[in-house]
Structures are given as structure tokens and as C-alpha cells.
Amino acid sequence: MDSFVKDPKIQKHRWLILVAVCMFTFMSTLDGSIVNIALPIMSKSLSIPMNQAEWVVSIYLIVICSLLLLFGKLGDAYGKIRIFKIGSVLFTIGSLMCGFNSGLVFLLIARVLQAVGAAMTMSTNNGIITEVFPFNERGKALGTIGSFVALGAIAGPGIGGLILAHLNWGYIFWINVPVGIITILLGMKILPKDITITAQKIDGLGALLFSIVMVTFFGGIFVGQEIGFTKPIIWLLFAIAVVTFIFFIRVELHVETPILNLRIFKNLNFTISLFCAFLIFVANFFFNVISPFYLENARGLAANYAGYVLMAFPIVQVIVAPISGAISDKIGPELLTFIGLILISISQVGYLTTTLATPLWLFVFFVGLVGFGNGIFQAPNNTIVMNSVDIKDLGIAGGINALARNFGMIIGISFATTVLFSSMSHTAGRTVTSYEPAHPELFISGMHVAFTVSLVICLVATVITGIRLLNKNK
């Protein structure tokens, strides 16, 4: 890292390096959420039922979560920039393949290739930026990349709605191709050769066990949502996940170079920040899942107008996050994370009091407020995570950080729909599994319960961060 910081050629191009990394980070994260809004159209176009179409989203997230730790470790061992470059090529090729209407099997294979590339870039992006930027600019740089991560994760419905209003569903994938090509060419010109290479032996058994845990656990969640969580196959999948996870922990405690060195979690700053990031991504995806129902079904907005409203979140966040990162370089990150979490919590109160009569401008204000809070929180929180570890662990720390985000996305998606429809079913006195146009009051009551749960999640993160701030100031 010292060599990167002291190399004048690299420092001359450090902001271009940040641009290249941010562009790819945005696109790879975006593809976890942009497909959701296109599923009904894709289902009709591919002549498949909706539950099969949902695997286009699920398989992408499962593959990413399964491979993040492996590629984080490979980045430490053989070079983060090398892994990032390979990943950018695979992601771009996968995106090109995804856009062709060649049937579900071809699309799922393309999504797997795309996910492998995304996992390679997600697990190395923070480590690259931490190595390239000097300490006094790191908060601003990590804040910028953090804002693009969150921007990509939350902007999917908005951008997807705008694309689908004018073009066919293939373009939600093809939009990545020109961006990917530009990033690859830019990377070839400005990305330096790796310096921090440990050449450590890779824990293959640990990587395999972790992948099995992710596939069985998330497979159980996604299949359970389709067929019900009481079916024997779901319990079997969860049982395999639990047993494999216990075996994984035993292996990691005894191998010389584990795929996940558990000692990293002894660092309370790292662990607390990681846990809070996970909680906030869960809360963000409550919003991501429920808000399109509210705007398009309950309020009757067209998809493109709903997209305009939802874009308030990412637009505000992408403006605020670099500013927050720059401030954290000067005053430290802890206070800013606490302020950001308070604002996010206030926005949840706004959502859970929203009704059909709420003025649209007020709802847009709450959407912007959660973007403002996320912008203040994400940047300094990311800085705490990456500054808490040794140089040799930057890759695995970046992998764990990305895993926490994607884990939060998946839990948020599944938990939000479960809470929403369970609450609607309880109110109706019968099973409800979709929005019912004749009974919008059912949805509003379910939405209020869901955002109450989301508020509690945000308050947990706020209290934990507040306690850390108080202890630091003693």
C-alpha cells in the first residue's frame, strides 16, 4: 500500500481509478435489484410462471454471496486488481448474454456468469481504493464508492422503470455493456499492477463449505417463499445449512490460512460497523420491496413516474455520501454514522404513518430523507470497516463487507414480503399473497406493520452505534 501511495504516477490517476471502480461497482450492485420491476414482463415474454422468473433475481444474489469470501481471499493472495479486471470482463460478457431472449435456462446461465464477475469486483473494490488513496483522503474515496454501492442497490426499481417505459427488458442488462467496455479500457490504461500479494494457500475446503451454506440457506428462503416454509424439503435445506455452517466454523478454527479468519471479528469497530451495515441494508430493502406496491398499485402511478419518485433516494445519497466521507476525514467517522442512523430511523417513522391520502410531495420528502441519512451513514461506516484491518486482510475485509450488504439485501427482500403478506393475511382473516385492488386498506395496514419492523431494525443499529460513540468519548 505504501508503494501505491508514494508512486506519483498512481497518485496522478487515483481519482480516475476511483471512477473506474465506482462505475463497475454501481453496475454490479444495480443488477441485484433492477430485475425485480421487470419480472412480470420477463415472465410473459419468456412464457414462464412468475415463480420461475423470480430465479433470475435469486440465482444472481445466491452466487454472489457464495463466492465473495473466496474472491476476497484470492484478491489478497494473487492481487486485488487482477481479480477486479477478470471480474469486469466476465460481468460484461454475462450482461451481454442476459439481454438475449433465448429462454430461461440460457438466461440463468448468463446470470451465473454475470454474478461470478460481480463477486470478483465487489470483493476487491474497497481494498483497491484503500491501497491507492492516502489516509487523509480515504474517507472521501471510500465514501464515494460506498455511495455507488448503495446507489446501485436501491436505484434498481427507479432505473428499471424508466428503461421499461421505453425499451424491452433486455436493455436492463445491455445498459451494462457500454459501461463495462469503457471501464475495462480505462482500467487497462490506469490501473497499476498489484503490489500487496501474500501468495497464501487458499482454503479450498472452507470455500466449498461456505458456498454450500449460502446455497442451501438462501435456496431454502427463496424456495420456501414459493411453496411454503413447512415443506420437508425446506427444513432439509435449512438443516444442511446449519450442519455445514458448524463444520465450516470448526474447519476455519483449525486450518493455517482460513478462507474466513475469525479473529477479524475480535475487532469491535469492524464487527459493529459490519453488523450495522447489514441491518441498514435489510431496512433499505423493506423500502425497496414495498414502495413500488405503494406507488404503482395503491396510488396508481405509472412505472416511469414511480421510478422518478424512487430516484430521490439514490440521487440525494450520491450527492451527500462523498461530502460525508470528506467530513469524516476531518472529524472522524463515529459521530456521522450515528447522525445518519437517526435520520434513517426518522424516515421509517414517516413511512409507517403514510396513507393513501398522504401528499405525494411528503412521501418524496421521506424518500429523500432516507437517502440523506444513508449518504451520511454509509461513507464513514465503510471507512471504519476498511481502516480496522491490517493491509494483508483488505481483500477479505472487502469481501465480508460486500457479503454483509448482499446478505442484508436477501434478508430484506424475503423478510419484507413475509411480514407484509402475513400482516395482510392476519387483517383479512384469510391468506393474502398479492396486492388486492379491491382492498387497498389491507395493503396499507400491512405496510405500516412492515415499516414498524423496519424502524425497530434501524433503532437497533442506532443504539449500538450510539453506545460505541459514548464509549469513545469517555
Order of alpha helices (4+ residues) and beta strands (2+ residues): alpha-alpha-alpha-alpha-alpha-alpha-alpha-alpha-alpha-alpha-alpha-alpha-alpha-alpha-alpha-alpha-alpha-alpha-alpha-alpha-alpha-alpha
